[in-house]
């Protein structure tokens, strides 16, 4: 998978010039809102993650100027979900993803468990031995 392609400075400038209104300034190409001093982004018209052939150079026709709040955020949200769905579809097509279906086989036989270990606790262990005065060990 190749990296995301970015617009060159000249192509970026062409897109911004195309979105310039002679009187009101910059406008959003998505909805036509006059942006003025509001922030904007130059975005791919078709999400770059969906492009298969990424060797071609980007032109001004491949991009659009969008206002951040009015069009860019909603478009990005939609693009992210569409790209994720396309990747999942590709993984399934290539056999990289396991199906979540149940296994349709009789399964394994039940194994009888041997008797369970005793649940009784062991008697306490003597850690020290008592010594008598004559040196004989007791207990």
ChimeraX attribute file (.defattr): number of C-alpha atoms within 10 A of each C-alpha:
attribute: neighborCount
match mode: 1-to-1
recipient: residues
	/A:1	6
	/A:2	9
	/A:3	8
	/A:4	11
	/A:5	14
	/A:6	14
	/A:7	19
	/A:8	13
	/A:9	9
	/A:10	11
	/A:11	17
	/A:12	21
	/A:13	14
	/A:14	15
	/A:15	22
	/A:16	22
	/A:17	13
	/A:18	15
	/A:19	19
	/A:20	18
	/A:21	12
	/A:22	7
	/A:23	6
	/A:24	10
	/A:25	13
	/A:26	24
	/A:27	22
	/A:28	24
	/A:29	20
	/A:30	15
	/A:31	11
	/A:32	14
	/A:33	14
	/A:34	17
	/A:35	18
	/A:36	14
	/A:37	8
	/A:38	11
	/A:39	10
	/A:40	20
	/A:41	17
	/A:42	20
	/A:43	20
	/A:44	19
	/A:45	13
	/A:46	12
	/A:47	18
	/A:48	18
	/A:49	20
	/A:50	14
	/A:51	11
	/A:52	9
	/A:53	8
	/A:54	15
	/A:55	9
	/A:56	7
	/A:57	10
	/A:58	16
	/A:59	14
	/A:60	17
	/A:61	11
	/A:62	16
	/A:63	22
	/A:64	22
	/A:65	25
	/A:66	28
	/A:67	24
	/A:68	18
	/A:69	11
	/A:70	16
	/A:71	19
	/A:72	19
	/A:73	14
	/A:74	11
	/A:75	16
	/A:76	14
	/A:77	10
	/A:78	11
	/A:79	17
	/A:80	13
	/A:81	11
	/A:82	15
	/A:83	16
	/A:84	13
	/A:85	12
	/A:86	14
	/A:87	14
	/A:88	14
	/A:89	13
	/A:90	13
	/A:91	13
	/A:92	13
	/A:93	10
	/A:94	9
	/A:95	10
	/A:96	10
	/A:97	12
	/A:98	8
	/A:99	9
	/A:100	6
	/A:101	6
	/A:102	6
	/A:103	8
	/A:104	6
	/A:105	6
	/A:106	6
	/A:107	7
	/A:108	6
	/A:109	6
	/A:110	6
	/A:111	6
	/A:112	6
	/A:113	6
	/A:114	6
	/A:115	6
	/A:116	6
	/A:117	6
	/A:118	7
	/A:119	6
	/A:120	6
	/A:121	6
	/A:122	7
	/A:123	6
	/A:124	6
	/A:125	6
	/A:126	7
	/A:127	5
	/A:128	7
	/A:129	9
	/A:130	10
	/A:131	11
	/A:132	9
	/A:133	7
	/A:134	6
	/A:135	8
	/A:136	9
	/A:137	10
	/A:138	8
	/A:139	8
